[in-house]
Amino acid sequence: KTIALPPVGLYDDWVRGGGGDDDENDENDDDECIDSSSSPSLFAHTSSSSAAASFEPLLRALDEGNVARALCAVACQRRVLLRASSNSLLVLCAGALLRAMKPLRHRSVFVPCLPVSLLEYLDARAPFLMGLRSDVDVPAERLRGIVVIDLDANRVRGDRDEVEGKGS
């Protein structure tokens, strides 16, 4: 049995205080809205300065060419693995890649920080965007067909066609 989720735009409107499609009573909805000051990380997309800051970790880790290659691989629904020495960098860069794709939506598997106990998820044939700490050893044969983005070394590796989004 599948569950139909509301479109992301409706959720964003509700979080920002719009309450979804019901715009006629917006002035009365103020007391029902989420207070953005209590959880600023959930509302990073609401101001332009924090939106720019949300891309900063990705732009510090990768140069423009590698950011473009990474975006192309994610947008073309490739199997993409981010590698970094810190979990926070993995999560921030994975989120930035998805935000950079707007208005497109990533509809594949998304695991920004894959636990070692779930390493076999890398064998999935479905497209994904996952993050894995760089201190975890992964056999080379397991990485075959995966675009690997090393955030610590500013490197994008994988089949050339996959990295450029021309793969089948």
N, C-alpha and C positions, 0 to 999 in steps of 0.2 A: 504494500500500500504506500503510495507516495503522498507527500504533504505539499500543497502549493503554498509557497511563501509570498508575501506581498512584494511588489517591486521595490528595489532599493530606494528609489526616489521618494516613495511615500514615507518610508522610514526616516529618511533624511529630513523631510518636511516636518514630521512629527517631532524629531529630536530638536530641530531648530525652533519649534514652537508653532508650526503651522497646523498641527493636528490632522494631517492627511488632506483629504479632499474637502473637508468641511471648513470653508473659509469665512462663512458668515458670522461665526461667533469667536473669531480670533481674539478679540479684546477681552473676552471672558475666560479664555483658556490659560491665562498667565499663571494662575496658581496650580495648574495641572502639568505644566511643562517641567522638564528636567532642568535643574540648576546647573548650568555649565561651569560654574566656579567650583563645584564640588568634585568634578572629574574632568580636568582640562584635557587629558589625553584622548578622551572620546570625542572632543570637539575641536581637534586640531585643524579641521578643514574649514572652520567658520571664519577665520580671519586671514587676510592675505599674507601677513608677516609670518604667522605660524604655518601657513601652507607652504611658503618658501622654505621655512626651517625643516619641514617634514621631508623635503627632498635632499637636504644637506648631507646626511650620511651617505646616501647613494652617490651623490656627485663628488664627495670627498674620496670615496672608495674606488670609483671607476671614472675613467676619462670619457669624453663625449662619445667617441667611437664605440667604446665598450658598453656604454649606457644604451646607445642605439641598437647594438647587437643583442643585448639582453632584452630590451623591449620587443624587438622583432621576434625573438625566440618565444617569448611569453605570448605575444599577440597571435602568433601562428600555431599556438597550442602544442609546443614541443614539450618534451620532458626536460625540465630545467631544475638544476640543483645549485643552490647558493652555498658557498663555503666561506666561513669566517672563523676567527679565533674567539669571538664573543657572541653569546646568544642575543644580546641586545642589538648588535649590528645586523645580525641575520633578520630579526623581526622588523627593524626599522627599514632596511633596504627592501625586504619582500613587500612590505606595505607601500613603500614609495613606488616600486615597479607597478603595482596594481593601480595606484592613484594616477600614475603617469599615463596609463592606458585610457583614461576617461576620454570620451563617453563610452568606450568599449567596456564590457564587463568580463572578468575572468570567470569562467564557468567550469574550470577543471579542479582537480584536487589541489588544495592549498594547505600546506603544513609548514609554517614559517620556521619552526625549530623542531626537527625530527629527532625523537629520542633514539638512543642507540638500540633499545629493545625492539624498535620497529624498523630496523634497517632493511628488512626484506621488502618494505614498501617501494624501494628503489627498483625492484623488479617489475613493477606494474607496467602494463603496456599502455595504459591510459595516460594522456598528457597530465603533467603536474608542475607545480612550483613548490619546491621544498627547500628547506635550509638545513644544513648539517655542519656541526662544528668541524673545523679543519684538523683537529687533533684526533678525530675518529678515522681509523684506517678503513678504506673501502677497496676491495679488490678491483683491479682494472677491468676485468671482464664484466663486473656488475655495472660499471659506468659506461659501457658500450651503448651508443645511441642516446646518451644523455648530454645535454649542453651543461657544462660545469662552469659556473661563474665564481672565480676566486676573488672575493672582495678585499682580502689582505694584500694580494699581489697584483691587482688591477689586470686580471687575465680572464678571457672567455675562451674556453676550450670545448671542442666537440667537432662533429662532422661539419665541414665548411658549409654544406648546403643547409644543415640544421641551424647553424648560427646565423646565417643570412636569411633564413625563413623560406628557402627554396626547396626544402625536403618534401618527400611524398608522405 
